[in-house]
Amino acid sequence: MDEDFKHLTPDANGGYSVSVVCPIELWEPLGMESGYIPDANIVASTDYNEWHGATNARPDPQDSQNMWCSEDTDSFPWIQVNLNARVYIAGLIIHSGRTDYVETYKVKHGYYSSSLTFATTSSGSTQLFSLSNGYSPFTKEFSSVLHAQYLRIYPVSWAGDHVCLRFEVIGCR
């Protein structure tokens, strides 16, 4: 992985200029844990119960139990965050439960929640992220920087009866 993400911009001569966006030294949490992202901006396909609603997807070092969990009947669960502005997104820090946790997931992103596209690898295929166990936090970087206001996580496989996770978005404002 490059230390910096590069952005190609068409120039007047029909070529491209390369610029660096969101260099690694500027990466920061974008507001899930801090509360900068309001509760109303975090939504999910389903919530297991009031203690496992979408707003419980915020990382909380003081609480290792509460997190977002989908209903066990939700075959295609997702959780989405509106970042309040178009930002550069470098990756995610994912925390899962001990027995109910995400094993693999994909991510969609975009400027509008109605027109999201999957994050892709450098070869153009949909990027699939894997987690090796459910308890430790994992930082997963995208193949290239995403520029988006909306980010939606789609768990593909999971252990246990429910999809459960907490997450932080990292990148640059």
VOSETI-25634 format. One record per residue (C-alpha): x, y, z. Coordinates in steps of 0.02 Angstrom, whole numbers, padded with zeros to 5 digits, always signed. Last residue first. Example, Ala and Ser with C-alpha at 12.3 -4.5 7.8 and 13.67 -1.06 7.14 Angstrom:
<sites>
+00684-00053+00357
+00615-00225+00390
</sites>
This chain:
<sites>
-00578+00818+00306
-00452+00675+00301
-00468+00489+00332
-00522+00362+00461
-00699+00297+00489
-00730+00216+00658
-00824+00055+00683
-00930-00052+00798
-00992-00223+00751
-01121-00361+00766
-01199-00467+00628
-01313-00585+00721
-01334-00772+00749
-01151-00815+00767
-01004-00796+00648
-01016-00679+00499
-01008-00672+00310
-01044-00534+00185
-01060-00384+00302
-01108-00232+00197
-01038-00069+00267
-01113+00093+00197
-01017+00257+00182
-01099+00421+00135
-01013+00589+00107
-00883+00525-00014
-00708+00536-00084
-00631+00364-00066
-00442+00347-00062
-00371+00198-00151
-00351+00015-00105
-00453+00049+00053
-00369+00025+00220
-00425-00096+00356
-00386-00064+00538
-00441-00209+00647
-00504-00200+00825
-00486-00367+00917
-00637-00471+00966
-00710-00559+00817
-00568-00652+00738
-00468-00650+00575
-00561-00507+00489
-00575-00506+00301
-00609-00361+00182
-00678-00384+00006
-00638-00249-00124
-00751-00257-00276
-00647-00286-00433
-00569-00141-00528
-00389-00201-00539
-00332-00071-00411
-00462-00142-00291
-00637-00074-00280
-00751+00014-00157
-00930-00024-00205
-01041+00113-00274
-01178+00215-00189
-01317+00308-00278
-01466+00332-00161
-01360+00377-00009
-01288+00525-00104
-01106+00578-00123
-01045+00400-00130
-00981+00246-00041
-01009+00059-00034
-00907-00058+00075
-00884-00246+00075
-00872-00364+00224
-00794-00525+00289
-00790-00613+00458
-00911-00501+00553
-00948-00548+00733
-01069-00632+00851
-00970-00730+00981
-00844-00603+01046
-00918-00450+00963
-00838-00346+00827
-00727-00192+00816
-00686-00120+00644
-00566+00025+00611
-00606+00087+00438
-00507+00155+00291
-00436+00303+00195
-00593+00409+00175
-00573+00582+00098
-00721+00692+00145
-00881+00757+00067
-00983+00830+00209
-01099+00775+00349
-01014+00604+00366
-01177+00510+00335
-01150+00336+00407
-01225+00172+00348
-01249-00001+00421
-01292-00154+00318
-01376-00323+00337
-01425-00435+00191
-01505-00591+00267
-01586-00497+00411
-01680-00632+00509
-01554-00629+00654
-01591-00443+00676
-01435-00339+00651
-01314-00295+00789
-01241-00124+00826
-01129-00124+00979
-01146-00134+01167
-01031-00255+01258
-00855-00180+01263
-00908-00019+01349
-00778+00103+01417
-00672+00104+01258
-00828+00153+01157
-00821+00131+00969
-00984+00197+00892
-01093+00061+00817
-01212+00086+00963
-01297+00220+00857
-01362+00083+00741
-01459-00005+00878
-01395-00147+00988
-01460-00095+01158
-01632-00051+01086
-01646-00220+00999
-01575-00317+00851
-01574-00164+00738
-01613-00178+00553
-01550-00108+00386
-01445+00020+00479
-01435+00207+00508
-01305+00327+00579
-01329+00510+00533
-01465+00539+00664
-01338+00495+00799
-01233+00646+00752
-01058+00625+00679
-00943+00730+00789
-00986+00602+00925
-00803+00572+00967
-00813+00386+00930
-00896+00402+00759
-00812+00565+00710
-00688+00562+00568
-00542+00476+00655
-00381+00550+00586
-00265+00526+00439
-00153+00678+00408
+00014+00585+00419
-00053+00456+00296
-00071+00583+00157
-00253+00625+00115
-00234+00677-00065
-00073+00675-00163
-00080+00752-00336
-00044+00679-00506
-00075+00779-00664
-00158+00697-00812
-00145+00712-01000
-00260+00789-01129
-00159+00950-01138
-00276+01051-01024
-00251+00932-00877
-00357+00787-00814
-00335+00758-00626
-00264+00595-00557
-00269+00574-00367
-00136+00484-00267
-00157+00408-00095
-00005+00420+00017
+00097+00286+00104
+00067+00172-00044
+00000+00000+00000
</sites>
